[in-house]
Amino acid sequence: MTDSTPPKTLGDRIRHSEDLGKLVRQARAEQSLLQIDLAGLAGTGNRFIVDLERGKPTLQLQKVLDVLDLMGLEVIVQRKGIHQHGE
């Protein structure tokens, strides 16, 4: 299965679990980490990282947040229609 949508960039809105997965994959690559490296640093199994990057919608939220934090990323929730960065 090949996905032709462009990768997410920091600051993009995340509407689907697949969007978050693309962002995590891109951030991991930018940090020169393999999936197994990130799994080891996060104290989770490699399968979790694979599933996260594939956008599996049923992953444990706290584990996802922990991985994001480890990667230097954070989740910001805001009301729809509020734009950041001069959009």
One Martini backbone bead per residue (centre of mass of N, CA, C, O) as a GRO file, in nm:
protein
   87
    1MET     BB    1   0.091   0.040   0.028
    2THR     BB    2   0.061   0.361  -0.117
    3ASP     BB    3   0.128   0.694  -0.014
    4SER     BB    4   0.067   1.025  -0.171
    5THR     BB    5   0.083   1.194   0.063
    6PRO     BB    6   0.219   1.430   0.220
    7PRO     BB    7   0.410   1.516   0.454
    8LYS     BB    8   0.429   1.625   0.756
    9THR     BB    9   0.440   1.924   0.946
   10LEU     BB   10   0.512   2.134   1.161
   11GLY     BB   11   0.184   2.269   1.242
   12ASP     BB   12   0.004   2.075   1.146
   13ARG     BB   13  -0.287   1.933   1.113
   14ILE     BB   14  -0.452   1.675   1.298
   15ARG     BB   15  -0.707   1.436   1.180
   16HIS     BB   16  -0.534   1.169   1.179
   17SER     BB   17  -0.345   0.903   1.262
   18GLU     BB   18  -0.176   0.913   1.001
   19ASP     BB   19  -0.066   1.198   1.039
   20LEU     BB   20   0.096   1.138   1.293
   21GLY     BB   21   0.271   0.914   1.176
   22LYS     BB   22   0.418   1.090   0.967
   23LEU     BB   23   0.542   1.286   1.168
   24VAL     BB   24   0.702   1.078   1.332
   25ARG     BB   25   0.870   0.966   1.101
   26GLN     BB   26   1.005   1.233   1.022
   27ALA     BB   27   1.130   1.301   1.300
   28ARG     BB   28   1.299   1.046   1.325
   29ALA     BB   29   1.470   1.090   1.070
   30GLU     BB   30   1.583   1.372   1.157
   31GLN     BB   31   1.719   1.209   1.420
   32SER     BB   32   1.851   0.939   1.326
   33LEU     BB   33   1.629   0.709   1.378
   34LEU     BB   34   1.531   0.411   1.454
   35GLN     BB   35   1.276   0.230   1.554
   36ILE     BB   36   1.441   0.066   1.767
   37ASP     BB   37   1.558   0.313   1.907
   38LEU     BB   38   1.294   0.445   1.997
   39ALA     BB   39   1.190   0.208   2.157
   40GLY     BB   40   1.421   0.199   2.363
   41LEU     BB   41   1.390   0.492   2.470
   42ALA     BB   42   1.068   0.441   2.539
   43GLY     BB   43   1.009   0.147   2.649
   44THR     BB   44   0.923  -0.012   2.388
   45GLY     BB   45   0.807  -0.165   2.128
   46ASN     BB   46   0.850  -0.182   1.795
   47ARG     BB   47   0.550  -0.222   1.722
   48PHE     BB   48   0.451   0.050   1.829
   49ILE     BB   49   0.606   0.227   1.626
   50VAL     BB   50   0.491   0.108   1.374
   51ASP     BB   51   0.193   0.170   1.443
   52LEU     BB   52   0.223   0.473   1.474
   53GLU     BB   53   0.333   0.527   1.179
   54ARG     BB   54   0.061   0.390   1.053
   55GLY     BB   55  -0.198   0.491   1.232
   56LYS     BB   56  -0.303   0.347   1.469
   57PRO     BB   57  -0.608   0.415   1.649
   58THR     BB   58  -0.555   0.208   1.928
   59LEU     BB   59  -0.357   0.345   2.085
   60GLN     BB   60  -0.204   0.449   2.360
   61LEU     BB   61  -0.202   0.767   2.452
   62GLN     BB   62   0.031   0.786   2.661
   63LYS     BB   63   0.245   0.655   2.480
   64VAL     BB   64   0.233   0.865   2.260
   65LEU     BB   65   0.305   1.109   2.438
   66ASP     BB   66   0.580   0.997   2.529
   67VAL     BB   67   0.710   0.987   2.249
   68LEU     BB   68   0.677   1.280   2.176
   69ASP     BB   69   0.840   1.392   2.413
   70LEU     BB   70   1.107   1.244   2.347
   71MET     BB   71   1.108   1.405   2.053
   72GLY     BB   72   1.009   1.712   2.114
   73LEU     BB   73   0.697   1.688   2.129
   74GLU     BB   74   0.359   1.832   2.106
   75VAL     BB   75   0.029   1.882   2.220
   76ILE     BB   76  -0.226   2.098   2.077
   77VAL     BB   77  -0.533   2.227   2.187
   78GLN     BB   78  -0.790   2.373   1.978
   79ARG     BB   79  -1.000   2.561   1.836
   80LYS     BB   80  -1.159   2.591   1.571
   81GLY     BB   81  -1.030   2.860   1.362
   82ILE     BB   82  -0.757   2.879   1.494
   83HIS     BB   83  -0.469   3.051   1.409
   84GLN     BB   84  -0.134   2.999   1.324
   85HIS     BB   85   0.134   3.154   1.190
   86GLY     BB   86  -0.043   3.349   0.995
   87GLU     BB   87  -0.291   3.191   0.842
   0.00000   0.00000   0.00000
